[in-house]
């Protein structure tokens, strides 16, 4: 057993003192083969700084060895020393077989720093020089996906499939192509690729994507079946419950939708979205007390949820429980949401707290000045408060949105008299 092998043995035995002594011996006097063997293995065990030292020693001995430059650059990137990696990658000769790997690493580096145009240029250069390398098409497709350029991503993934490449670097190209179509809104085009991927391998995330895309395409039965299959495979895949419940609802089975949402909450009691959704279902079923409880639970989990507060306010407004609305809103004072300001204004008005109502109406106005229902509430409030000039201005705004409504013209004339 040579010294390099001894280092690995001592590491596995967790005798780091002996490992360090053997490492220093290899570093100072080991053969190039021992250094290379040890550097590769140390990087796999997470001893990146030590592997870096060995690659640097090897490069001192073989300064033109481009494979060493790339291996060292990869280590530097893992160590977060991106700037130190660039010179090694830039120095790889274009005629060297390792040049493609250098370009790909540079592209990754530039992409991680947000320099997407430079990253694309590096990949296109690699594509020009190594047209048959599938990893380059894959890298281009992934870059385009990250940039939201889904049509170009589709083109690159399709090119891989046409070349007979169904898997690249452990990634299922049918699944990636399906995701690209789906992300671009081409749901119907996406579905056959999801199905082809799932024929080859039942991946949970791909199955979820298939169900979600089917739902977005309006294929609710197909979506339901996909989510049911996913649930059977892993009932703790929490994201499925919301869309499975929605699928049941779309198929007209309200009771099953509620039951599914309840199962989701049993699996994930902190899922605010599920609380809000089941509240809507319960309201549809006329079970308002349970709906209110679900929304209060949502606010207990996330006190700043404006969606839960707005839906709860809607329920309470219908029941004319204005003090309860103000109580809900008292916990949301730091939230600047026009709908909530409107809810507060109307509730203050109904509880005869007029100065507070006026303040809330003013806070809501800029965002809701094109909402006729809001303008109507605000305008009549100003009228009742004797603020004729301000009221006329609001009704003029309302009249501009609804010019054929004679009532607004009559009110404006009356206020301006």
N, C-alpha and C positions, 0 to 999 in steps of 0.2 A: 504494500500500500504506500503510494507516494505521499508527499507532504500536502498536496492539494486535496487528496482524498481524505487525509487525516483531519483537515480543517472541517470538512463536511461531517465526518464521523463525530467529532467533538461537539459540533453544533447540535447534532441530533441527540447527543447525550447530555446536552445543556451544560457542557463544561467549557464555558466561554473563555476562561483563562488559558487553557491549553489550546483552544481554537485560535486565540489571538497570537500566541507564540508561533504556531504553525503557519498562520497567515503571514506574519512578518517574514518568516523564512522563505515562503514562496515569493512574496513581493520583492525581496532583496536578491534572491539567488535562484528562484525557480526557472524552469525552462519556459519558453513561450507557450508550449502546449499546456503546461501546468497552470500558468497564469490565465490562459483563455478558459480552460475547463473550470477553474475556480471562480472566475468572474461571472461566467454564465450561471453557475449554481448559486453563488452568493446573491445575485439579483433575484433569483427565484425564492430565496429564503428571506428576502427583504433587507439584506445588508447592502443597501444601494451605495453608500459612501465608499465602502470597502471595494465593491465591484468597480466603482468609478476609478479608484486609485489604480487598480490592476489594468483597466483599459488604457488609462493614461500612460502607464509604464510601457504597455505594448505598443502604443502609438509612438512613443519615443524611439522604440526599436524599429518600428515599421511605419514611418510617417506617410507613406503613400498607400497604406492599406485602407481602402474606403469602407470596407465592411466594419472595421473597428470604429471609424468615425461615426457611422450610423448607430452602432450599438451604444457608443458613448453619448451621442446626442439623445437617444431614447432615455438613457438613465438620467441625464441632466433635466430632461422634461419632467420625468417622474419626480425628481427632486425639487421641481419648481424653479429651476435655473434656466428659463427659456432663452435669455439673452446669451448665455454661454453656449447654448446648443447651435445657434444660427451659424457661427463661423465654420463649425465642423460640417454642417449640411451644405453650406455654400461652396465648400472646397471639394466636394465630390465631383469628379470629372464627368462630363456629359457622355463620354464614351464608355464609362464604366457600367457594368450590368447592375450595380447598386444605385444608379442615378435615379431610377424610378422610385425606389424606396425613399431616397432623400427628398424628392419632390413631394411625395405624399406626406412625409413628416413635416415638411415646411408648410404645406397646405393646412395641416391640422393645427400647427402653431399659429399661423395667421388667423385662422378661423376662431381659435380660442381667445384671441386678442381683439376680435371684432373687425378684423381687416378682411372682410369677406371678398372684396374685389380682387385683392392680391391672392387670396387663397384660391379663388376660381382660376386665376391666371396660371398658377402653379399646376393645378390639375389639368387644365386644358393643354398646357405644354407637355405634361406627362402623357396625355391622351394622344397628342400628335406624334410623340416619339414611340409610344408603346400601345398602339391601337388595340391590340388583342388582349391586353391585361384586364381581366374582369374587375380586379380590385379598384382600378381607376374609374371605371363607369360607376361602380358602387359608391365610391367616395364622392363623385360628382352628384349622384342622385341624392345622397345624404345631405350634401351641402345645400342643394336646391330645396330639399324638404325643410331644412332649418330656416331658409330664407323665405318660405312661403311661395316659392316658384314651382308650383305643383306640376304644371304641364311639362316643364323641363325635367323634373324628377321622374315623371311617368316615362318620358322618352328614354332616359338613361336606364331605368329598370327594364323597360321593354327590350332594349338592346341586349341586356344580359340574358333575358329569356330566349331571345332569338338565337343567341350564341350557345344555347343549351345550358346556361348557368342558372340553376334553380336555387343554389345556396352559395353565398359568398361570405367568408369569414364568420361562418356559423349563423348567418342571417338568411331567413327564408325570403326569397325574392318575390314569390307570389304574395306573401303577407305584406311586404313593404310596398309593392305596387298597389295592393288593395288600399292600404292606408293613404297612399298618395292620391289616388282617385277620390277617396272619401274626404280627405282634408280639402280637396279642391271643389267639393260639392257635387262630384259626379258619382252619386250614390249607386245608381243602377249599374254603372260600369264597374264599380268596385266589387260588387257582390260575387260575381263568378270567380274572381281571384281569391277572395276570402274562402270560398267553398273549395277551390283547388288546394289551397294551403291546408285547410282542415282535413282534407282527404289524406294528406301526407302525414300530418301530425296534429294532434289535438292540443294546441297551445292555449292556455287559459286567456291570455291577453288578446290573442287573435280571435278567439271565440267571442270575447266581450266586444271587440271592434266590429265583428260580423253582426252581432245582435244590435249594437248601437246604430250601425250604418243601415241595417234593415229597418229599424225604427224610423230613422231620418228619411228613408225612402218611402215611408208609409206602408211598409210590408209588416204589419203588426203581428200577424200569425207567425211569420218566419222569425221575427224578433223574439216573440214569446218563447218559441221552441228553443232558440239559441240560448236565451237566458236561463230557461229551465234546465237545459243540458249543463250549462256552466254551474248552476246551483247544485246539481247532482254531483258534479266533479269536485266542487269546493264551495260549501255553503258559507264559508267565511270570506268569500270574495264580495266585500260589502258594496262595491259600486253597482253590482247587478240589480239590487233590490228596487232602486228607484225606477229604473227603466223597465224592469219586469212588471212592476205595479202599473206603470204608465201604459205598457202594452195591454195588460188586462183591461184597463180603463178604456182604451181605444177600441177594444174588441167588445165593449159593452158589459163587461163583468165587473161591476162596481164592488161587489162584496169580495171578490177574489183580489181586486186591486188593494182594498183596505187590508185584507188578510196578509198580502205580500208585504205591504209597507210596514205592518206590525212586526212581521218576521225580521225585516231589515233593521228595525229599531231594537229588537231583541238582540240582534247580532252587533249592532253599533249604536249604543244609546246616546252618542254625542253627534249624530248626523243631523245637523240643522235642516238641511235640504229635505230630508225625509219627513221630519216633523211638519215642515211647512206644506209639503205635498199631501201628507195624510190629512192635514187639517182641511185642505181644499176638498178632498174626497168626502170627509165627514160632513162638511157643510152641504155638499151636493146630496148626501144621503139624509139631510135634515137632522143630523146628530150634532147640533150646534154646541152643546155643553162639552162634548168630547173634543170638538174642534178647538174650542177656546182653550181647553186644557193642553192640547198638543202645541198650540202656539205659545202658551206660557212656558211650556217646557223648552221650546226652541229658544225663547228669550233667556231662559235660565242658563242654557248652554252658551248662547252668544247674545249678551245684553245689547250689543250694537247692531243686531240684525234688523235693518230697516224693512226688509221684505216681510219678516214675521210680524213686526210692529204694524206695518201698513195693513196686512191681512186681518190682524186682530182688531185694529181700529175699524175696519170695514164691518166686521161682525158686530162690534159694540155700537157703532153708529146706527146700524139697522135696529138695534134694541134700545136706542136713545140713552145709552149709559155713558153720559158725557164725563162725569167725574172719573169713571174707570178709564176712559181714554186719556184724560189728563194725567192719571196715575201712571199709565203705561209710558206716556211721553216724558214724564219726569225723570225717567232713567235713561233718556236719550238726548239730554240737553246738549251734548257735544256733537250731535249728528245734524248736519245741515242738509236736510232733505225737504224739497218743496212740498211733497205730498203730506209729510208729517207736520210741516208748518200749517198747511191748510186744515188738516185734522184738528190741530190745536186751536187755530183761529175759530173754527166753527164751534168747537166744544166750549171755548171760553165765552163765545157769544151766547150760546144756549144757557150757560150758567151765570150770565149777566156780569161777566168780568170783561168789560168792554175795552178798557185800555190795553189789557193783555191780548185781546182778540185783534185789535187794530195793529199792534206790533207784529203779531204772527202773520196777518194778511200781507203786511208790507214785506216781511221776509220771504214770503212765497211768490210775490208778484212777478219779479223779473223772470223767473223760470216758468211761470204758469200764465203769462200774459197772453198766450195764444190758446188758452183752454177756456172755452165758453162757459162751462159749468162753474169753474173757479171765478171767472169775472162776474157771473151772475150773483154768486154768493157775496162776493166782495162789494159789488155795486149796491145791492140792497142793504148790506150792513152799513155802508157809508150814508145811504139815504136815511136809515133809521137813526143814525147818530147825528143827523142834521148837517153833514158835511157835503153840501150841495156841489161845490166846485169840484172836489175830489171825486164825488160820485159821478158827476157828468163826464169827467175824463175817462172813468172806467167804462161807463156805458157807451161812450164814443168808440172806445177800443172794441167793445163787444159788438157794436153796430158795424164796424169795419169788417168783422169776421162773419157777420150775419146781416148783410145790408137789406134784405127783404123783410126783416122782422119789424113791423110797424110799432110794436110795443116799445122797443128800445128808442126809437125816434120820439115817441110821445113822452117817455121818461126824461130824455135829454132836454126836450122843450120845457118840461115842467120844472126841472132842476135849474135851468138857466133863466127862468122868469124872475 
